[in-house]
Amino acid sequence: MTDTRNNMKIDRHADRIWDPVNECMAREELEALQLARLRETIDRVSHSVPCYRNKFAKIGLGSKDLQTLEDLSLFPFTTKEDLRLNYPYGMFAVPLRQVVRIHSSSGTTGKPTVVGYTRNDLQTWTELAARFMTAAGVTEDDIVHVAFGYGLFTGAFGLHYGAERIGASVIPMSSGNTDKQIMIMQDYRSTALVCTPSYALTIADRMERLGVNPAELALRVGLFGAEPWSEEMRREIQNRLGLVATDNFGLSEVMGPGIAGECSFQCGMHLFEDHFIPEIIDPDTGEVLPPGSVGELVLTSLTKEAFPMVRYRTRDITCLDYSPCLCGRTHVRMCKTSGRSDDMLIIKGVNVFPTQIEEVLFQVEGCEPHYQLVVDRVGGMDTLEVQVEVNERIFFDEMKKQRAFVDHLEKRLASSLGVGARVKLVEPSSMPRYEGKAKRVIDRRQG
């Protein structure tokens, strides 16, 4: 039995819901759709958003100058500073009476960035979340346990409504109270877990302390996002929770979760190109890089009504893979982000991402999946200390063996990073556990 609702196909026999018309579109057809929608977007923001009108007028560009998609590179970037300067509603492209939902960033570095959604925007967001959740394997038979915090953060709402769109049951658990999270997963038979990857490990730690066997749970798939995480961390989560761990990507300024998500083949996140145009740029020069290059992701929204973004600099470092995927979807795949350009540490002139260190630590037996980086400046020189939890056998081992373990770690880190780092072992369960995004770096140089 098949049914169609809002261009979404429901195949009861295959137990899947997805959009094969748009997700399997030929590249030529897809680019024609993108160009038409891009021209409409440029027209609309030129008339409705003073920030864009002034930027485009200053360089004498408009929708008429878009002959091909490559012409998008002629237009200026949008940055978080633009959003702050137009706080709170200056970037909205519709009157406030048409905005039915308002979200914002955490605002940890100043005023938050405020975003809005029309009814059509919410419907689009729901459909796109349903797409990537379906790609990850969620079906109408699942019980989706949402352990993101509900509030101004977009994460919980995006996956909540996406799961409901599929027809799955949703447990809106929110974050925190890990013991209760585990009890609910046991009693309610949760099959899909939604949270940050670092919180998934916190849950795994607590389960071990409580003596809960993951095999006794019904969990089979995890949808993790909101922070960069390594392939080593994926394997750790899968082994300890007994599920398939998939990645997804979103950011409040462009949509929230629903921009991209992995299919069950776990070979990169399909980025929904019928709604967004991705570019990869050199973060220093702003130059658009050729396919396959690693650089900063820039996104242009094509269907957002309330809060369209033109060439928004996400600061996320990644690359795009245009090769075919076994699942049949033709949209470009976005590689797992290695971090954000504004999270990158520069140690003695060398660029270092926390995920690089994470990859090394997860490969060394005896290291626990909890660590913190302390950056300081001593005598005019940058220093990096990696504080890492180790198991009891290592921590209470004789001094000579412990020193050999530290030496081994420091050599592995120096080889991987290209710069030396001091390793400090800390006792089990002493590092912070996170319910949301993990805070991995303490940078003491800023003072």
LUMVEX-671393 format. One line per 8 residues: number of its first residue (from 1); their letters; for each residue z, x, y of C-alpha. Coordinates in steps of 0.05 Angstrom, whole numbers, plus 32768, in hexadecimal, padded with zeros to 4 digits. Layout:
% residues N
NUM) A) Z,X,Y | ...
***
This chain:
% residues 447
1) MTDTRNNM) 8000,8000,8000 | 7FEF,801B,8045 | 7FFF,8002,808A | 7FEF,801A,80D0 | 801B,8015,810D | 800A,8037,814E | 7FD8,8065,812C | 800D,807D,80FB
9) KIDRHADR) 7FFB,8076,80B2 | 802F,8060,807F | 801A,8070,8038 | 804F,8050,800B | 8032,8070,7FCD | 8036,80B6,7FEA | 8078,80A4,800C | 8062,80C6,804B
17) IWDPVNEC) 8057,80B1,8093 | 802B,80DB,80C0 | 7FEF,80D9,80EE | 7FB2,80F5,80C8 | 7F81,80DF,80FE | 7FA1,810D,8133 | 7FC4,8141,8108 | 7F85,8152,80E0
25) MAREELEA) 7F53,814F,8119 | 7F19,8180,811A | 7F24,81B7,814E | 7EE7,81A3,8178 | 7EFD,815B,817B | 7F45,816F,818A | 7F30,819C,81C4 | 7F05,8165,81E2
33) LQLARLRE) 7F41,8136,81E1 | 7F6D,816C,81FF | 7F3D,8179,8238 | 7F37,812F,8249 | 7F83,8126,8249 | 7F8D,8167,8270 | 7F5F,814F,82A8 | 7F86,810D,82AB
41) TIDRVSHS) 7FC8,8133,82AE | 7FB1,8162,82E6 | 7F96,8126,830D | 7FD7,8100,8305 | 8007,8138,8318 | 7FDB,814B,8353 | 7FE6,8106,8370 | 802D,80F7,8359
49) VPCYRNKF) 8055,8139,8359 | 805A,815E,839C | 806B,81A0,8379 | 8029,819F,8353 | 8001,8183,838D | 8017,81BD,83B9 | 800C,81F2,8383 | 7FC6,81DA,8373
57) AKIGLGSK) 7FB3,81D1,83BC | 7FC9,8217,83CB | 7F95,8234,839B | 7F62,81FD,83A4 | 7F61,81E3,835C | 7F5D,819E,833E | 7F46,8179,82FF | 7EFD,8184,8313
65) DLQTLEDL) 7F08,81CF,8306 | 7F18,81C2,82BD | 7ED5,81CC,829A | 7EF4,81E9,825B | 7F3B,81F1,8240 | 7F38,823B,8254 | 7F37,8224,829D | 7F80,820F,8295
73) SLFPFTTK) 7F92,8259,829F | 7F7A,8253,82E8 | 7FB5,8225,82F7 | 7FFA,823E,830B | 8036,823F,82DC | 8070,8210,82E1 | 80B4,8231,82D9 | 80FC,821B,82D3
81) EDLRLNYP) 8104,8230,831C | 80D2,81FA,8330 | 80FD,81C7,830C | 813D,81DF,832E | 811C,81DE,8373 | 8108,8195,8367 | 814B,817F,8349 | 8156,8149,8334
89) YGMFAVPL) 8118,811C,8337 | 80E5,8142,835F | 80B9,8152,8322 | 80B5,810A,830B | 806E,80EE,830C | 8082,80A5,830B | 80B3,807B,8335 | 80FA,807D,831B
97) RQVVRIHS) 80F7,8033,8309 | 80C5,8045,82D2 | 80F4,807A,82B4 | 811D,805B,827C | 813F,809B,8262 | 815A,80D9,8284 | 816E,8119,8261 | 817E,815F,827B
105) SSGTTGKP) 818C,81A6,8266 | 81D2,81C1,8260 | 81CE,81E2,82A4 | 81F6,821F,828D | 81D3,824C,82C1 | 81D6,821B,82FC | 81BD,81D5,8308 | 81A1,81B4,82C9
113) TVVGYTRN) 8157,81A3,82C4 | 814F,8157,82C4 | 8118,8135,829C | 8103,80ED,8296 | 80DE,80C0,8265 | 80B7,807F,826D | 80B5,804D,8234 | 8073,806B,821E
121) DLQTWTEL) 8091,80B1,8220 | 80CA,809A,81F2 | 8098,807C,81C2 | 806F,80BC,81C2 | 80AE,80E6,81B7 | 80C3,80BA,817D | 807E,80BF,815C | 807B,810B,8163
129) AARFMTAA) 80C2,8113,8147 | 80AD,80E7,810C | 8070,8114,8102 | 8096,8155,80FA | 80CE,8135,80D2 | 809A,8118,80A2 | 8079,815C,809E | 80BC,8179,8089
137) GVTEDDIV) 80C2,8146,8052 | 80ED,810E,806F | 80DC,80C9,8055 | 80F5,8082,805C | 8123,808E,8021 | 814B,80C4,8044 | 818F,80C1,8064 | 818B,80ED,80A2
145) HVAFGYGL) 81CC,810D,80B9 | 81C6,811F,8103 | 81F9,8155,8116 | 81DD,8164,815B | 8207,814F,8196 | 81F1,810D,81B5 | 81ED,810D,8201 | 81C0,812B,8235
153) FTGAFGLH) 81A6,815E,8201 | 8165,8143,81E4 | 816E,815C,819D | 8196,8124,817D | 816E,80EB,819B | 812A,8108,8189 | 8139,810F,813F | 8162,80CF,813D
161) YGAERIGA) 8129,80A3,8154 | 80F6,80CB,812D | 811D,80BE,80ED | 8123,8074,80FC | 80D8,8072,810A | 80CB,808C,80C4 | 80FA,8058,80A8 | 8132,8087,8093
169) SVIPMSSG) 817B,8076,809A | 819D,809D,80D2 | 81E6,80B4,80D6 | 81F2,80C3,8120 | 822B,80F3,8111 | 8225,811F,814F | 8242,8166,814F | 8287,8180,813F
177) NTDKQIMI) 82BF,816D,810E | 829F,8195,80D6 | 82CF,817B,80A0 | 82BB,8133,80B0 | 8272,8148,80B1 | 8279,8160,8069 | 82A0,8122,8054 | 826A,80F5,8070
185) MQDYRSTA) 8233,811E,804D | 8259,8116,800C | 826A,80CD,8012 | 822B,80B3,8034 | 81FC,80DE,800A | 81D7,80FD,8045 | 8194,811A,802E | 817B,813A,806F
193) LVCTPSYA) 81A5,8164,809F | 8194,816C,80E9 | 81B8,81A2,8111 | 81B2,81E9,812C | 81A9,821E,80F6 | 81E9,8240,810C | 8210,81FF,8102 | 81F0,81F7,80BD
201) LTIADRME) 8211,823A,80AB | 8253,8222,80C8 | 824F,81E5,809B | 8240,8212,805F | 827C,823E,806F | 82AA,8202,8074 | 8290,81E4,8033 | 82A1,8225,800F
209) RLGVNPAE) 82E7,8224,802B | 82F0,81DB,8016 | 82D4,81EA,7FD1 | 829A,81BA,7FDA | 825F,81CB,7FAD | 821C,81C1,7FD2 | 81FD,81AB,7F90 | 822A,816E,7F92
217) LALRVGLF) 820B,8157,7FD4 | 81CA,8131,7FDB | 81AE,815F,8011 | 8166,8173,8004 | 8148,8184,8048 | 8161,81A1,8089 | 8140,819B,80CE | 815C,81D3,80F9
225) GAEPWSEE) 814B,81E5,8140 | 8165,81F0,8187 | 816E,823C,817E | 8146,8277,8162 | 8154,8289,811A | 8139,82BB,80E8 | 8119,82B3,80A4 | 8156,82D5,8087
233) MRREIQNR) 8182,829F,80A6 | 8154,826A,8088 | 815E,8288,8042 | 81A9,828B,804D | 81AC,8242,8061 | 8180,822C,8027 | 81A9,8253,7FF4 | 81EC,823B,800D
241) LGLVATDN) 81DB,81F2,801A | 81A8,81E7,7FE4 | 8172,81C9,8010 | 812E,81D9,802D | 8139,81F2,8074 | 8102,81E3,80A7 | 80F9,81F8,80EF | 80E6,81CC,812A
249) FGLSEVMG) 80DB,81D9,8174 | 80E6,81B3,81B4 | 8101,81BD,81FA | 8119,8189,822B | 80E9,819C,8262 | 80AC,818B,8239 | 80C4,8156,8206 | 8100,8167,81DC
257) PGIAGECS) 80F9,8170,8190 | 80B3,8158,817D | 8087,818E,819C | 8080,81B3,8159 | 809D,81B2,8113 | 8094,81D1,80CF | 8074,81AF,8094 | 8093,81B9,804F
265) FQCGMHLF) 8069,81F8,8044 | 8096,821B,8078 | 805D,8245,8095 | 8065,8237,80DF | 8071,81FA,810B | 8036,81CC,8116 | 8030,81C3,8162 | 8016,817E,8174
273) EDHFIPEI) 7FD9,8192,819B | 7FC2,814B,81AA | 7FFF,8147,81D8 | 8009,8190,81EE | 7FDE,81CC,81FE | 7FFE,820F,81EA | 7FEF,8253,8208 | 800C,8297,81F8
281) IDPDTGEV) 8014,82C5,8234 | 802D,830B,8242 | 8073,82FC,825F | 806D,8334,8291 | 8026,832B,82AC | 801A,82E1,829E | 7FD7,82F3,827D | 7FC0,82C3,8246
289) LPPGSVGE) 7FBF,82E9,8204 | 7F8B,82E2,81CC | 7F9B,82B8,818D | 7FCD,82D9,815F | 7FF0,82FF,8196 | 803C,82FD,819F | 8052,82E8,81E4 | 8072,82B1,820D
297) LVLTSLTK) 8061,8269,81FC | 8046,823F,8236 | 803E,81F4,822D | 8017,81BE,8251 | 8027,8175,8241 | 7FEC,8146,823A | 800C,8101,8232 | 804F,8103,8256
305) EAFPMVRY) 8053,80CE,828C | 8096,80D8,82AF | 809C,8123,82AB | 805A,8147,829E | 805B,8193,829B | 8020,81C0,82AC | 8023,8206,828F | 806E,8206,8286
313) RTRDITCL) 808A,824B,8276 | 80B9,823E,823B | 80D2,8287,8237 | 80CE,8280,81EB | 80AD,82BC,81C8 | 807E,82A9,818F | 8036,82AA,8177 | 8003,8276,8162
321) DYSPCLCG) 7FE1,8272,811E | 7F9F,824C,811C | 7F91,8258,80D1 | 7F8E,821A,80A3 | 7FCF,81FF,8086 | 7FD5,81E7,803F | 7FF1,81A4,8056 | 7FAE,8192,8076
329) RTHVRMCK) 7FC7,818D,80BE | 7F98,81B1,80EE | 7FC5,81BA,812A | 7FD6,8202,813B | 8016,821D,811D | 804B,823D,8148 | 8070,8276,8128 | 80BC,8276,8126
337) TSGRSDDM) 80D3,828D,816A | 80F1,82D3,816D | 811A,82BE,81A9 | 8112,82B0,81F3 | 80F9,82E3,8225 | 8137,82D6,824F | 8164,82E2,8212 | 8143,8324,8203
345) LIIKGVNV) 8170,8360,820A | 8156,83A1,8228 | 817E,83DA,820A | 816B,841F,8224 | 8126,8405,8234 | 811C,83E4,81F0 | 8111,8399,81E8 | 8142,837B,81B6
353) FPTQIEEV) 8148,8333,819E | 8187,8319,817B | 815B,82FF,8142 | 8144,8347,8132 | 818D,835A,8127 | 8199,831B,80FF | 8160,832C,80D0 | 8180,8370,80C0
361) LFQVEGCE) 81C6,8355,80B7 | 81B0,831E,8087 | 818D,8351,805B | 81CC,837B,8050 | 81FA,8363,8018 | 8241,835C,8030 | 822F,8343,8076 | 8242,82FC,8086
369) PHYQLVVD) 8212,82D1,80AF | 823D,82D5,80EE | 8235,830A,8123 | 8239,8318,816E | 8218,834B,819B | 823E,836D,81D2 | 8214,8392,8206 | 8235,83C0,8238
377) RVGGMDTL) 8226,83FA,8266 | 824F,8439,825E | 8243,8475,828B | 8202,8457,82A3 | 81E8,844D,825C | 81DD,840C,8238 | 8204,8402,81F7 | 81FC,83CD,81C1
385) EVQVEVNE) 8235,83BB,8191 | 8226,838E,8156 | 8265,836A,813F | 8259,834D,80FA | 8284,8329,80C8 | 8287,8347,8083 | 82A4,832D,8043 | 82EB,833E,802D
393) RIFFDEMK) 82D4,8374,7FFC | 82B2,839B,8034 | 82E7,838E,806A | 8321,83A5,803E | 82FB,83DD,801B | 8314,8424,8021 | 8302,8446,8063 | 82CE,8475,8045
401) KQRAFVDH) 82A6,843D,8025 | 82AC,8413,8064 | 8291,844C,808E | 8256,8454,805F | 8248,8409,8066 | 8249,840F,80B3 | 821C,844C,80B1 | 81EA,8427,8085
409) LEKRLASS) 81E9,83EB,80B5 | 81E1,8416,80F2 | 81A6,843C,80D3 | 8184,83FA,80BF | 818D,83DE,8106 | 8174,841E,8128 | 8136,841E,80FB | 8127,83D4,8109
417) LGVGARVK) 8138,83D3,8154 | 8122,8417,816A | 8165,8422,818D | 81AA,8433,8175 | 81E1,83FF,816D | 822B,8407,815C | 8243,83DA,8124 | 8289,83BD,8124
425) LVEPSSMP) 82A0,8399,80E5 | 82CE,835D,80F0 | 82F6,8337,80BC | 82DD,82F9,809A | 82E0,82B7,80C1 | 82F1,82DB,8103 | 82AF,82CF,8128 | 82A4,828E,814F
433) RYEGKAKR) 8285,8253,8129 | 8254,8228,8150 | 8249,81DD,8150 | 820C,81E3,817C | 81E3,821F,8195 | 8201,8261,8181 | 8215,8292,81B8 | 8203,82D5,819B
441) VIDRRQG) 8204,8304,81D7 | 823B,831C,8205 | 821B,8346,823C | 824F,836B,8264 | 821C,8390,828E | 8212,8356,82BE | 8255,8360,82DE
***
